[in-house]
Amino acid sequence: MKAMLFAAGLGSRLKPFTDSHPKALAEVNGKTLLERNIRYLQKFGITEVIVNVHHFADQIIEAIDKNDGWGSKITISDESDAVLETGGGLKKAAWYFEGRKEFLVMNVDILTDLDLNEMIMQHQQEKPLATLAVTQRKTSRYFLFGWNSHLCGWRNVQTGEEKPADLKNNFEDYEDLKMKAFSGIHIIDPCIFSLMQQEGKFSMVEVYLDLMKKKKINSFDHSGGILVDVGKPENVIKAAELFQ
């Protein structure tokens, strides 16, 4: 299996560090987020990884070259001209996954102990378009899933916004929908590239909400495990306590 690490973001929440560095090179106990996730993927036999770059791209490329990819074969997807967000970034890297089975996508600023073997096994058994890692934790934006764990919508609990906008009126089991927080880890069937209608800069959330009525998009709940979004400054200390 191949994987993609999203590392092109500006990392605005990690200022002032990201005023002169990419967030992928933020360190937790002396190891960068990029190295930690490359080594995390290696634990599950994933050693072919494409990394998208934009903000201080040269620093990421230099770190990869200097460390020989930490033992993995790493390819760069250059978004120096314009950051494309998650959907646009993945679509730009579509060539990398040609002729392959399912692949994994992960945000570089996520640290977790999620068992990818279990998630991959579930995906292969259920054969959805995508499987999204989720947990039952407090956040502002949630994916909404039905009783069968299929994606049905999205909700911002701070603003009350829902997508699709007519979800409440057109979904019989609206009151029973389960809110799950996305962990930034996906397993995706490569046929998704032929289904994406968006161009340029766009989010994978937009893609999933567009395709969920036609294709199964499932959840993999790993609540109870470790998940740290190191994109938030307060979580750098938390991550240092959990990841040596």
N, C-alpha and C positions, 0 to 999 in steps of 0.2 A: 504493500500500500504506500502511496505517495501522500504528502501533506503540504499544506500551505500555512505559513505563519504571517499574519497581518502585522506588519511592523512599520507601515508608512505614515501612521498618524502623527499629528503635531505634539501630542502629549501635553496639552495645555494645562491639565490638572497637576502636572509635575513640575511646574515652574517653581524656582528659577533654574532647576537642573536642565530642563529642555530648552532654555534660552541658548544653550551652547552644545547640547548633546541630543541624540534621539532617545526616546523613552526605552527602546529595546536594549540600550546599554546601561540603564539604571541598574544598580547592584543591590543584591540581597546577600548579606554575609560573604561579600567578596566575589560573587558570581553574577554576571549580568542576566537579565531576564531572557535574553536571546539564548545564551548558553544553557540556562536551566531548562528551557523548553525544548531545545534540540536534544538534550540528554534525556528529558522526560519521554520524548517520542521514541528514542532509541530503546527504552525499556520494553516497548511493545513491538520492536522489530521494524520501526519506521525510520529509515536512514536516508531517504530521498526527499528533500524538502525544498520548496521554492519560497523565498522571502521577498515580499514587496517592500520597496524603500522609497522615501521621498525626503523627509526631514533629516538633514545631515546624513544623507545617503552614503557619502564617502566614508564616514566613521564606521557604519555597519559593515560595509564591504571590506574595509581594512581589518576589522576585528575577525571577520570570517576567514579572510586570507591568512592572517597572522596565526590563527589557531587551527588551520586546516579543517575548518568546519566542525571542529570538536569530534571528528571521526565520522561525520555524515557528509553526503554529497549534496552540497547546497547550491542552488541556482538563484540568481537575482532577477526579480521583475522590477524594472526601473520605472518609477513614476515621478522622476525628478521634475518633469515639466508641469505636472498637475496631479495632486492627490485625488484618487478616484473613489474613495470610500470602499466599503467592504464588497459591495456588488460589482462596481466597476473594476475594482482591483482583481477580483476573482475572474471576471470575464476576460480581462487583459491576459491572464495567465492560463486561459483555457487550453492553449496549445500544449502545455506541460502535461495535461492529463489525458491526451488523446490516446485512444485504444486501450484504456485502462478500466478497471472495475472501480468501485467506490473509492473515494479519497477523503482525507480528513482536513478540516480547516480549523485554525485556532488563533485567537488573539494573543499576541506576544506578551501582553501585560497581565495575563492570567496565570496564576500558579495553583495547582490542584493535585489531589491524589486520586482523581477519578480513574477507575480501571477501564482503560480503553478497550481491552479485550472483551469485556462484558458489553460495552456499547456497540462495538463492531459486530459481535455475535447477534445482538438483538436486531441490528440493522439488516444483517444478512438473512435472518429468519423472516422478518416482516416485509422486507423489500419495498420500503417507501422511497419517495424521491429524495428525502433527507430525514435525518434523525438529529434532533437538537437536544443538547445536554441542558438540563434545567434543574433548579432546586426550588424548594419552598422557603424563600427568604424575602425579607422586606426590601423593596426597591420602589421606584416611581413608575416604571414601565414594565408591563407583563405581557407575555404571550398567553392566549386563552386556548384551553384544550377541552375537548368533549370527553365523554365517558370512555371512548375508545382510544384516548390519548392522541387523537388527530388534531392538528392545529385548526382553530376556527376563527381566531381574531387576535386583536392587540388592544391593550388598554393603558392609558396614562392616568393613574389614580389621582395625580395632583390636579390635572386640568379637567378630568372627566372625559377626555377625548377617546373615542373608540374607532377602530377600523376593522371591517368596513363600517361606515357611518350608520347603516341600517341594520346592524347586527341584532339589536334588541328586538326589532319588529319582525325579523325574518328567520330567527333561530328559535325553534321550539323549546329547546332545553337551555335557554339563555341563563336562567337562574342557577343552573347546575354546572356551568362552565368553571373550570379550575384555572386559577391564575398561577402561572409558574414564571420564575425569573430566569432569563436566558444566561447561560454560563460562558457564552462566546466560543463554544466548541460544536462543530457540526461534522456529520458524516454525510456525504452527498454523492448521489449517482451522477456520473458525467453527462447523462442525457439532459441535465438541467441547462446546459449551454445552448441547446437547440430550442429551449422553451423561453429563455430570457428575452423579453421584448425591449428592455431598457437599454439605453446607450449612454456612454460617458460616465458621469459621476452619479452613483446611486447606491443605496444600501441593500444588503441581503434581506433585511426585514421587508422592504418593499417587494422584493422578488417572491418571498415566501407568501406574503399576503395576497399577491397576485395569482399565485399558482395553487393555493390550498384548496380551491373548489374543484380543481381538475385532477390534482395529484395528492397522494397521501404524504403528509409531512408530520412525522411522529416525534414524541418526546422520549428522552431517556432521563429519568429522575435519579439524581445522585445525592439527594438531600441526606444530611448526616455526615457527609465526607467533608474534606477540606477544599475550600475555594476562596482565593484571595484575589481581588482586583487591585493589582499593585499600581494601577493608573492613578489611584488616589493616594496623596501623600501620607495620610494617617495610616494607611495599610502597609506602608513599607516596614514600619516597626513591627506590625502584626506578622507580616511575612517572615521577618527575620527570626521571630520566635518559633515559627512552625517549620521553616525550611533551612536546614543546616548546609 
